Amino acid sequence: MPKIKTNRSAAKRFKLTGSGKISRRRQGLRHILTKKSQKRKNRLGKATLVDKSNESAVRRMVPKATLKK
């Protein structure tokens, strides 16, 4: 049985929390920022957790040993 290859782009985008959940960055903070309120931009700058429905897909792309803490 061959080793499972890690999806390197996914490994750079996701991080493991202390409780074992997967965190990610929010989208929408790259350009067209003038029409977005300061409150919205502050919220977009903070990380959030990956949704339960997508968590299994992320774990398949990035085996647990590769996810950084």
Distance bins in CASP14 RR format, pairs under 12 A and 6 or more apart:
PFRMAT RR
TARGET T0000
AUTHOR 0000-0000-0000
RMODE 2
METHOD distances of the structure
MODEL  1
3 63 0 0 0 0 1 0 0 0 0 0 0
3 65 0 0 0 0 0 1 0 0 0 0 0
3 66 0 0 0 0 0 1 0 0 0 0 0
4 59 0 0 0 0 0 1 0 0 0 0 0
4 60 0 0 0 0 1 0 0 0 0 0 0
4 61 0 0 0 0 1 0 0 0 0 0 0
4 62 0 0 0 0 1 0 0 0 0 0 0
4 63 1 0 1 0 0 0 0 0 0 0 0
4 64 0 0 0 0 0 1 0 0 0 0 0
4 65 0 0 0 0 1 0 0 0 0 0 0
4 66 0 0 0 0 1 0 0 0 0 0 0
5 11 0 0 0 0 0 1 0 0 0 0 0
5 60 0 0 0 0 0 1 0 0 0 0 0
5 61 0 0 0 0 1 0 0 0 0 0 0
5 62 0 0 0 0 0 1 0 0 0 0 0
5 63 0 0 0 0 1 0 0 0 0 0 0
5 66 0 0 0 0 1 0 0 0 0 0 0
6 12 0 0 0 0 0 1 0 0 0 0 0
6 14 0 0 0 0 0 1 0 0 0 0 0
6 58 0 0 0 0 0 1 0 0 0 0 0
6 59 0 0 0 0 0 1 0 0 0 0 0
6 60 0 0 0 0 0 1 0 0 0 0 0
6 61 1 0 0 1 0 0 0 0 0 0 0
6 62 1 0 1 0 0 0 0 0 0 0 0
6 63 1 0 0 1 0 0 0 0 0 0 0
6 64 0 0 0 0 0 1 0 0 0 0 0
6 65 0 0 0 0 1 0 0 0 0 0 0
6 66 1 0 1 0 0 0 0 0 0 0 0
6 67 0 0 0 0 1 0 0 0 0 0 0
6 68 0 0 0 0 0 1 0 0 0 0 0
7 13 0 0 0 0 1 0 0 0 0 0 0
7 14 0 0 0 0 1 0 0 0 0 0 0
7 57 0 0 0 0 0 1 0 0 0 0 0
7 58 0 0 0 0 1 0 0 0 0 0 0
7 59 0 0 0 0 0 1 0 0 0 0 0
7 60 0 0 0 0 1 0 0 0 0 0 0
7 61 1 1 0 0 0 0 0 0 0 0 0
7 62 1 0 0 1 0 0 0 0 0 0 0
7 63 0 0 0 0 1 0 0 0 0 0 0
7 66 0 0 0 0 1 0 0 0 0 0 0
7 67 0 0 0 0 0 1 0 0 0 0 0
8 14 0 0 0 0 0 1 0 0 0 0 0
8 61 0 0 0 0 1 0 0 0 0 0 0
8 62 0 0 0 0 1 0 0 0 0 0 0
8 66 0 0 0 0 1 0 0 0 0 0 0
9 58 0 0 0 0 0 1 0 0 0 0 0
9 61 0 0 0 0 1 0 0 0 0 0 0
9 62 0 0 0 0 1 0 0 0 0 0 0
10 22 0 0 0 0 0 1 0 0 0 0 0
10 24 0 0 0 0 1 0 0 0 0 0 0
10 50 0 0 0 0 0 1 0 0 0 0 0
10 54 0 0 0 0 0 1 0 0 0 0 0
10 57 0 0 0 0 1 0 0 0 0 0 0
10 58 1 0 0 1 0 0 0 0 0 0 0
10 59 0 0 0 0 1 0 0 0 0 0 0
10 60 0 0 0 0 1 0 0 0 0 0 0
10 61 1 0 1 0 0 0 0 0 0 0 0
10 62 1 0 1 0 0 0 0 0 0 0 0
10 63 0 0 0 0 0 1 0 0 0 0 0
10 66 0 0 0 0 1 0 0 0 0 0 0
10 67 0 0 0 0 1 0 0 0 0 0 0
10 68 0 0 0 0 0 1 0 0 0 0 0
11 22 0 0 0 0 0 1 0 0 0 0 0
11 58 0 0 0 0 0 1 0 0 0 0 0
11 59 0 0 0 0 0 1 0 0 0 0 0
11 61 1 0 0 1 0 0 0 0 0 0 0
11 62 1 0 1 0 0 0 0 0 0 0 0
11 63 0 0 0 0 1 0 0 0 0 0 0
11 64 0 0 0 0 0 1 0 0 0 0 0
11 65 0 0 0 0 0 1 0 0 0 0 0
11 66 1 0 1 0 0 0 0 0 0 0 0
11 67 1 0 0 1 0 0 0 0 0 0 0
11 68 1 0 0 1 0 0 0 0 0 0 0
12 24 0 0 0 0 0 1 0 0 0 0 0
12 25 0 0 0 0 0 1 0 0 0 0 0
12 61 0 0 0 0 0 1 0 0 0 0 0
12 62 0 0 0 0 1 0 0 0 0 0 0
12 66 0 0 0 0 0 1 0 0 0 0 0
12 67 0 0 0 0 0 1 0 0 0 0 0
12 68 0 0 0 0 1 0 0 0 0 0 0
13 22 0 0 0 0 1 0 0 0 0 0 0
13 23 0 0 0 0 1 0 0 0 0 0 0
13 24 1 0 0 1 0 0 0 0 0 0 0
13 25 1 0 0 1 0 0 0 0 0 0 0
13 26 0 0 0 0 0 1 0 0 0 0 0
13 27 0 0 0 0 0 1 0 0 0 0 0
13 47 0 0 0 0 0 1 0 0 0 0 0
13 50 0 0 0 0 1 0 0 0 0 0 0
13 54 0 0 0 0 0 1 0 0 0 0 0
13 58 0 0 0 0 1 0 0 0 0 0 0
13 61 0 0 0 0 1 0 0 0 0 0 0
13 62 0 0 0 0 1 0 0 0 0 0 0
13 67 0 0 0 0 0 1 0 0 0 0 0
13 68 0 0 0 0 0 1 0 0 0 0 0
14 20 0 0 0 0 0 1 0 0 0 0 0
14 21 0 0 0 0 0 1 0 0 0 0 0
14 22 1 0 1 0 0 0 0 0 0 0 0
14 23 1 0 0 1 0 0 0 0 0 0 0
14 24 1 0 1 0 0 0 0 0 0 0 0
14 25 0 0 0 0 1 0 0 0 0 0 0
14 47 0 0 0 0 0 1 0 0 0 0 0
14 48 0 0 0 0 0 1 0 0 0 0 0
14 49 0 0 0 0 0 1 0 0 0 0 0
14 50 1 0 0 1 0 0 0 0 0 0 0
14 54 0 0 0 0 0 1 0 0 0 0 0
14 55 0 0 0 0 1 0 0 0 0 0 0
14 57 0 0 0 0 0 1 0 0 0 0 0
14 58 1 0 1 0 0 0 0 0 0 0 0
14 59 0 0 0 0 1 0 0 0 0 0 0
14 60 0 0 0 0 0 1 0 0 0 0 0
14 61 0 0 0 0 1 0 0 0 0 0 0
14 62 1 0 0 1 0 0 0 0 0 0 0
14 63 0 0 0 0 0 1 0 0 0 0 0
14 64 0 0 0 0 0 1 0 0 0 0 0
14 66 0 0 0 0 1 0 0 0 0 0 0
14 67 1 0 0 1 0 0 0 0 0 0 0
14 68 0 0 0 0 1 0 0 0 0 0 0
14 69 0 0 0 0 0 1 0 0 0 0 0
15 21 0 0 0 0 1 0 0 0 0 0 0
15 22 1 0 0 1 0 0 0 0 0 0 0
15 23 1 0 1 0 0 0 0 0 0 0 0
15 24 1 0 0 1 0 0 0 0 0 0 0
15 25 0 0 0 0 1 0 0 0 0 0 0
15 47 1 0 0 1 0 0 0 0 0 0 0
15 48 0 0 0 0 0 1 0 0 0 0 0
15 49 0 0 0 0 0 1 0 0 0 0 0
15 50 0 0 0 0 1 0 0 0 0 0 0
15 58 0 0 0 0 0 1 0 0 0 0 0
15 62 0 0 0 0 1 0 0 0 0 0 0
15 66 0 0 0 0 0 1 0 0 0 0 0
15 67 1 0 0 1 0 0 0 0 0 0 0
15 68 1 0 1 0 0 0 0 0 0 0 0
15 69 1 0 0 1 0 0 0 0 0 0 0
16 22 1 0 0 1 0 0 0 0 0 0 0
16 23 1 0 0 1 0 0 0 0 0 0 0
16 24 0 0 0 0 0 1 0 0 0 0 0
16 49 0 0 0 0 0 1 0 0 0 0 0
16 50 0 0 0 0 0 1 0 0 0 0 0
16 55 0 0 0 0 0 1 0 0 0 0 0
16 58 0 0 0 0 0 1 0 0 0 0 0
16 59 0 0 0 0 1 0 0 0 0 0 0
16 62 0 0 0 0 1 0 0 0 0 0 0
16 63 0 0 0 0 0 1 0 0 0 0 0
16 64 1 0 0 1 0 0 0 0 0 0 0
16 65 0 0 0 0 0 1 0 0 0 0 0
16 66 0 0 0 0 1 0 0 0 0 0 0
16 67 1 0 1 0 0 0 0 0 0 0 0
16 68 1 0 0 1 0 0 0 0 0 0 0
16 69 1 0 1 0 0 0 0 0 0 0 0
17 23 1 0 1 0 0 0 0 0 0 0 0
17 24 0 0 0 0 0 1 0 0 0 0 0
17 47 0 0 0 0 1 0 0 0 0 0 0
17 48 0 0 0 0 0 1 0 0 0 0 0
17 49 1 0 0 1 0 0 0 0 0 0 0
17 50 0 0 0 0 0 1 0 0 0 0 0
17 55 0 0 0 0 0 1 0 0 0 0 0
17 67 0 0 0 0 1 0 0 0 0 0 0
17 68 0 0 0 0 0 1 0 0 0 0 0
17 69 0 0 0 0 1 0 0 0 0 0 0
18 49 0 0 0 0 0 1 0 0 0 0 0
18 67 0 0 0 0 0 1 0 0 0 0 0
18 68 0 0 0 0 0 1 0 0 0 0 0
18 69 1 0 0 1 0 0 0 0 0 0 0
19 49 0 0 0 0 1 0 0 0 0 0 0
19 69 0 0 0 0 0 1 0 0 0 0 0
20 49 0 0 0 0 0 1 0 0 0 0 0
20 50 0 0 0 0 0 1 0 0 0 0 0
20 55 0 0 0 0 0 1 0 0 0 0 0
20 58 0 0 0 0 0 1 0 0 0 0 0
20 59 0 0 0 0 0 1 0 0 0 0 0
20 64 0 0 0 0 1 0 0 0 0 0 0
20 67 0 0 0 0 1 0 0 0 0 0 0
20 69 0 0 0 0 1 0 0 0 0 0 0
21 47 0 0 0 0 0 1 0 0 0 0 0
21 48 0 0 0 0 0 1 0 0 0 0 0
21 49 1 0 1 0 0 0 0 0 0 0 0
21 50 1 0 0 1 0 0 0 0 0 0 0
21 51 0 0 0 0 0 1 0 0 0 0 0
21 52 0 0 0 0 1 0 0 0 0 0 0
21 54 0 0 0 0 0 1 0 0 0 0 0
21 55 1 0 0 1 0 0 0 0 0 0 0
21 58 0 0 0 0 0 1 0 0 0 0 0
21 59 0 0 0 0 0 1 0 0 0 0 0
21 67 0 0 0 0 0 1 0 0 0 0 0
21 69 0 0 0 0 0 1 0 0 0 0 0
22 47 0 0 0 0 0 1 0 0 0 0 0
22 48 0 0 0 0 0 1 0 0 0 0 0
22 49 1 0 0 1 0 0 0 0 0 0 0
22 50 1 0 1 0 0 0 0 0 0 0 0
22 51 0 0 0 0 1 0 0 0 0 0 0
22 52 0 0 0 0 0 1 0 0 0 0 0
22 54 0 0 0 0 1 0 0 0 0 0 0
22 55 1 0 0 1 0 0 0 0 0 0 0
22 56 0 0 0 0 0 1 0 0 0 0 0
22 57 0 0 0 0 0 1 0 0 0 0 0
22 58 1 0 1 0 0 0 0 0 0 0 0
22 59 1 0 0 1 0 0 0 0 0 0 0
22 60 0 0 0 0 0 1 0 0 0 0 0
22 61 0 0 0 0 0 1 0 0 0 0 0
22 62 0 0 0 0 1 0 0 0 0 0 0
22 64 0 0 0 0 0 1 0 0 0 0 0
22 66 0 0 0 0 0 1 0 0 0 0 0
22 67 1 0 0 1 0 0 0 0 0 0 0
22 68 0 0 0 0 0 1 0 0 0 0 0
22 69 0 0 0 0 0 1 0 0 0 0 0
23 46 0 0 0 0 1 0 0 0 0 0 0
23 47 1 0 1 0 0 0 0 0 0 0 0
23 48 1 0 0 1 0 0 0 0 0 0 0
23 49 1 0 1 0 0 0 0 0 0 0 0
23 50 1 0 0 1 0 0 0 0 0 0 0
23 51 0 0 0 0 0 1 0 0 0 0 0
23 55 0 0 0 0 0 1 0 0 0 0 0
23 58 0 0 0 0 0 1 0 0 0 0 0
23 67 0 0 0 0 1 0 0 0 0 0 0
23 68 0 0 0 0 0 1 0 0 0 0 0
23 69 0 0 0 0 0 1 0 0 0 0 0
24 45 0 0 0 0 0 1 0 0 0 0 0
24 46 0 0 0 0 0 1 0 0 0 0 0
24 47 1 0 0 1 0 0 0 0 0 0 0
24 48 1 0 0 1 0 0 0 0 0 0 0
24 49 1 0 0 1 0 0 0 0 0 0 0
24 50 1 0 1 0 0 0 0 0 0 0 0
24 51 0 0 0 0 1 0 0 0 0 0 0
24 54 0 0 0 0 1 0 0 0 0 0 0
24 55 0 0 0 0 0 1 0 0 0 0 0
24 58 0 0 0 0 1 0 0 0 0 0 0
24 62 0 0 0 0 0 1 0 0 0 0 0
24 67 0 0 0 0 0 1 0 0 0 0 0
25 43 0 0 0 0 0 1 0 0 0 0 0
25 44 0 0 0 0 1 0 0 0 0 0 0
25 45 1 0 0 1 0 0 0 0 0 0 0
25 46 0 0 0 0 1 0 0 0 0 0 0
25 47 1 0 1 0 0 0 0 0 0 0 0
25 48 1 0 0 1 0 0 0 0 0 0 0
25 49 0 0 0 0 0 1 0 0 0 0 0
25 50 0 0 0 0 0 1 0 0 0 0 0
26 36 0 0 0 0 0 1 0 0 0 0 0
26 40 0 0 0 0 0 1 0 0 0 0 0
26 41 0 0 0 0 0 1 0 0 0 0 0
26 42 0 0 0 0 0 1 0 0 0 0 0
26 43 1 0 0 1 0 0 0 0 0 0 0
26 44 1 0 1 0 0 0 0 0 0 0 0
26 45 1 0 0 1 0 0 0 0 0 0 0
26 46 1 0 0 1 0 0 0 0 0 0 0
26 47 1 0 0 1 0 0 0 0 0 0 0
26 48 1 0 1 0 0 0 0 0 0 0 0
26 49 0 0 0 0 0 1 0 0 0 0 0
26 50 0 0 0 0 0 1 0 0 0 0 0
27 43 0 0 0 0 0 1 0 0 0 0 0
27 44 1 0 0 1 0 0 0 0 0 0 0
27 45 0 0 0 0 0 1 0 0 0 0 0
27 47 0 0 0 0 0 1 0 0 0 0 0
27 48 0 0 0 0 0 1 0 0 0 0 0
28 35 0 0 0 0 0 1 0 0 0 0 0
28 36 0 0 0 0 1 0 0 0 0 0 0
28 40 0 0 0 0 1 0 0 0 0 0 0
28 41 0 0 0 0 1 0 0 0 0 0 0
28 43 0 0 0 0 0 1 0 0 0 0 0
28 44 1 0 1 0 0 0 0 0 0 0 0
28 45 0 0 0 0 1 0 0 0 0 0 0
29 36 0 0 0 0 1 0 0 0 0 0 0
29 40 0 0 0 0 1 0 0 0 0 0 0
29 41 1 0 0 1 0 0 0 0 0 0 0
29 42 0 0 0 0 1 0 0 0 0 0 0
29 43 0 0 0 0 1 0 0 0 0 0 0
29 44 1 0 1 0 0 0 0 0 0 0 0
29 45 1 0 1 0 0 0 0 0 0 0 0
29 46 0 0 0 0 0 1 0 0 0 0 0
29 47 0 0 0 0 0 1 0 0 0 0 0
30 36 0 0 0 0 0 1 0 0 0 0 0
30 41 0 0 0 0 0 1 0 0 0 0 0
30 44 0 0 0 0 1 0 0 0 0 0 0
30 45 0 0 0 0 0 1 0 0 0 0 0
32 40 0 0 0 0 0 1 0 0 0 0 0
32 41 0 0 0 0 0 1 0 0 0 0 0
32 44 0 0 0 0 0 1 0 0 0 0 0
33 40 0 0 0 0 1 0 0 0 0 0 0
33 41 1 0 0 1 0 0 0 0 0 0 0
33 42 0 0 0 0 0 1 0 0 0 0 0
33 44 0 0 0 0 1 0 0 0 0 0 0
33 45 0 0 0 0 0 1 0 0 0 0 0
34 40 0 0 0 0 0 1 0 0 0 0 0
34 41 0 0 0 0 0 1 0 0 0 0 0
35 41 0 0 0 0 0 1 0 0 0 0 0
36 42 0 0 0 0 0 1 0 0 0 0 0
36 43 0 0 0 0 1 0 0 0 0 0 0
36 44 1 0 0 1 0 0 0 0 0 0 0
36 45 0 0 0 0 0 1 0 0 0 0 0
37 43 0 0 0 0 1 0 0 0 0 0 0
37 44 0 0 0 0 0 1 0 0 0 0 0
38 44 0 0 0 0 0 1 0 0 0 0 0
38 45 0 0 0 0 0 1 0 0 0 0 0
39 45 0 0 0 0 0 1 0 0 0 0 0
39 46 0 0 0 0 0 1 0 0 0 0 0
40 46 0 0 0 0 0 1 0 0 0 0 0
48 54 0 0 0 0 0 1 0 0 0 0 0
49 55 0 0 0 0 1 0 0 0 0 0 0
49 58 0 0 0 0 0 1 0 0 0 0 0
50 56 0 0 0 0 1 0 0 0 0 0 0
50 57 0 0 0 0 1 0 0 0 0 0 0
50 58 1 0 1 0 0 0 0 0 0 0 0
50 59 0 0 0 0 1 0 0 0 0 0 0
50 61 0 0 0 0 0 1 0 0 0 0 0
50 62 0 0 0 0 0 1 0 0 0 0 0
50 67 0 0 0 0 0 1 0 0 0 0 0
51 57 0 0 0 0 0 1 0 0 0 0 0
51 58 0 0 0 0 1 0 0 0 0 0 0
52 58 0 0 0 0 0 1 0 0 0 0 0
52 59 0 0 0 0 0 1 0 0 0 0 0
54 60 0 0 0 0 0 1 0 0 0 0 0
54 61 0 0 0 0 0 1 0 0 0 0 0
55 61 0 0 0 0 0 1 0 0 0 0 0
55 62 0 0 0 0 0 1 0 0 0 0 0
55 64 0 0 0 0 0 1 0 0 0 0 0
55 67 0 0 0 0 0 1 0 0 0 0 0
56 62 0 0 0 0 0 1 0 0 0 0 0
58 64 0 0 0 0 0 1 0 0 0 0 0
58 66 0 0 0 0 0 1 0 0 0 0 0
58 67 0 0 0 0 1 0 0 0 0 0 0
59 65 0 0 0 0 0 1 0 0 0 0 0
59 66 0 0 0 0 0 1 0 0 0 0 0
59 67 0 0 0 0 1 0 0 0 0 0 0
60 66 0 0 0 0 0 1 0 0 0 0 0
61 67 0 0 0 0 0 1 0 0 0 0 0
62 68 0 0 0 0 1 0 0 0 0 0 0
END
